Amino acid sequence: MTRARPILLALLLIGAAALAPAASQAATAPRASLTQIENDVMCVACHEPLSVAQSPEAFSERAYIRQLIAQGLTQKQIESQLVSQYGPSVLAKPPAHGFNLLIYVLPPLLLLIGIVMLLVTLPKWRQRSRAAASTPLPQGPEIDPEDARRLEEDLAHHP
């Protein structure tokens, strides 16, 4: 029995150490609030954010969310309950997997492509404009002295 005590004590310490992170996570998990969840979900009837929706379905969604908050669920748990109850269209932001991943990847990718295109084309444009500025303008045909005199007279008469 004396040999079993240290082993039992070691097992209890290991078990307590394993349970401590789970207990601290439960204690530090932020409480869900109705206003946070309303901004992240949609009314499934009127397809507006739940925070501004005024349909009867929106009121029932809010009541359901209040029940889930009273049960002590976190925001992620409540959102998963809402998805199971109403379907994925209840989320304001689509989940980041499958085809929906394009919504999150495409805008930064297009921005990066635009920046690269500017970095490539701006130096070329500058070279062209510098080359155009350094070349002299072509001279037009010589004006007949008589035509030049008449032009000067016309310009002098019309201010």
N, C-alpha and C positions, 0 to 999 in steps of 0.2 A: 504494500500500500504506500510505503514511503517513496518508492520509485515512481509511482503513478501520479503523485501530487505535482512534481515539477512538469511532467508532460501535460497534465490537465491544466495547470496554470499557464503553460505556454500556449495551449490550444485556446484557452479563454482570452488571452492577450491578443492572439492572432485574429480571433473572431471579433473582438472589440475594435481592433484596428481596421478590420474590413468593413465593419458597420459604421464606423465614425464618418467616412466621407459621404455615405448615403444619408446619414442623419443630418450632416451639415448642409448637404445640398437641399434637403427638404426644408431645413430651417431658413436657408438663404434664397430659396426659389421665390421670385417676386410674385406677389399676389396679383391675380388678374383683376382688371377693372373694366367696367362696362364701357367707359369712354375709349380705352385703348382698343378693345375688341371691335367696337362699333366703327372705328376708323379703318380697320383691316378687313372687314367683311361687307358683303353686299346684301341688299334685300333681294331675295330671289324672285319676288313678284314684280317689282318695279325697276329692277336693275340699277338702283342708285346706291351710293354708300349708305350703310345702315344708320349712320349718324344723322343723315338728313331725310331719310325715308319716313313717310307718314302713312303708309298703307296698313291695313289690318295685319297683313303678313309680317310687316316690320315689327309691329307691336308684339306679335307672338314670338318672333325670333329674339327680341329683347328679353321677353319673359323666360324663354328657354336658356338664354345666356345667363340671366340672373340666377336661375336654378343651378347651373353648372358652377358659377362662381361661389354660390352658397355651399356647394359640395367640396370646395377647396381645390378645384382643379386649376392648373396653370394655364397660361394663355395658349400655349401650343396644344395642350390636351383639349381645351375648349374648341380650338379651331379644328382639330381632328374630329371631335364629336359633331361639329357643325357640318363638316364635309360628309361624314357618314349619314347625317340626318337629311341634308339638303343637296348634296352633291358638290363637285369641285367648283361649280359656278358661284358658290357662296363666297369664295375668297376674292378679295380685291386684287391681289397679286397672284398670278398663276404659279403653280409649283415649278421649281427650276429643274425639270427633267423632261426628257423626250423633246417633242417639237417645241414646247414652251421655252426651252432653254435658249432658243433663238432670240427671244425678247430680251434676255439679259446679255447675250453675247454680241448680237448684231450692232447695236448702237456704238459701243466702244470700238468694235472692229471697224465700222465705217468711219469713225472719227480718226482712228489710227491711219487708215488708208488715205483720208483727206490730208492729214499732216504730212505723210510721206510724199504724196503727189505735190504738195506745195514746196516741200524741201527740194524736190527734184526739178520742178518747173521754174521756180523763182530765179535761180541763178541763170537759167537759159534766157528768161525774159530780160533780166538785167543786162546780159551780154548783148542781146539784140538791140536794146534801147541805147546802150553805150555805143555800139557800132553805128547805129543810125544817127546818133548825135555827132559822131566824129566825121562822118562823111559829109562833104559840102553839098548844099542843095544844088540841083541842076539849074543851069542858067537857061532862061527862056530865049525865044528868038529875039533878035535885035528889033527895037521899035524904030520905025521911021521917024526922023527928027520932026517932020511936019505933024505926025500923029501925036508925038510926045508934047508938042506945043499946044495942040488943040485940047489934049487931056488936061494940061495944066490950066488952061483958060477955063474949061468947064468946072474944074475943081475950085477955082478961085471964085466963080460965080455962085456956087452952091455951098454954103457953109456947113 
